[in-house]
């Protein structure tokens, strides 16, 4: 087998947004405890480009080609250590048997280093967890966050959002969030990034400024077809795609809603078991997020149904061929997804859930840390007031930890203290 090329800079590559994960992956490469790194995430989130930028001196092995795939799987651990002591293995979920060989190369040859790439959480399931336990660093790469969308090259400075900095404890609410957004140039840039995100999502390939609307929408349609033709076949051996496509469209309409698998199954003309299986396919391929319910108050009747959110609003709207103004539920999903991406990328010890009581009281998002909760209400409105924060009041009596602070996020461009402990913020100011 001929030697594979090393990663080298590609001057013909499109301008790349800077990524928080570039620094994270660089640190992992230097760690003696992370000689095998698994980097997974949805297709086209930039895993290969990121690794190409960071992993200098690594060979690149793609396992997507069924012709060459058997040659790589036939190599022994000794042959891997000799030919490819440092390598990036792309689409490794297609060859689960190879993971055992990589494990052996890791255990027998202490200078080997491997980065495994894949486009679904299959990598995080049984084979990796069972075979590489204690040997692997697991990383998930999401679509671009709002701070990343505002960069134009690897050299541009990256700054975490105000919400993430506040969650890290870098300052109190007045210090972190105070200001007059409309007077700040950084707010204008963040609003521009937010407009792009709400319209087209956060996939890197369609962030180029010279692309027009038609090109971006065509790319998103092709992305959905690629998911159906490639990722879905990795997940399931479906004899026909039509039932899944029909169900996928219905699920897209339900973003921001409580998940009712029985109603979905009836509407799609499939069994409840099949509906749950299709939802699982979307979840483990990073298309949707199932936000769990908060339910730790035994004295209060609480709804225990997860809430469904698409992880990328561009993909969700492309599935439905939707244009124009977002619905309130779509906006809620987009903001929840953005907070989820930022919290996970920052590595914060924070759990995310939603709250809904039997009598209809609802909190869109609860961020839970060791020292308390951060309730967040999301409104698709250009002007918010005290009445929009009613679900955020009196939560200390319901929750089992104190409320650190509550936020009302919207498109209203003003920062307002609704009342002590509740602050209204523009989404772009909080998350950009």
Secondary structure, 3 states (H helix, E strand, C coil): CCCCCECCCCCCCCCCCCCHHHHHHHHHHHCCCCCEEEEECCCCCCHHHHHHHHCCCCEEEECCCHHHHHHHHCCCHHHHHHHCCEEEEECHHHCCCHHHHHHHHHHHCCCCEEEEEECCHHHHCHHHHHHCCCCEEEEECCCCCHHHHCCCCCCCCCCCCHHHHHHCCCCCHHHHHCCCHHHCHHHHHHHHHHHHHHHHCCCHHHCCCCCCHHHHHHHHHHHHHHHHHHHHHHHCCCCCCHHHHHHHHHHHHCCCEECCHHHHHHHHCCCHHHHHHHHHHHHHCCCEEEECECCCCCCCCECCCCEEEECCHHHHHHHHCCCCCCCHHHHHHHHHHHHHHHHHHHCCCCEEEEEEECCCCEEEEEEEECCEEEEEEECCCCCCCHHHHHHHCCHHHCCCCCECCEEEEECCCCCEEEECCEEEEEHHHHHC
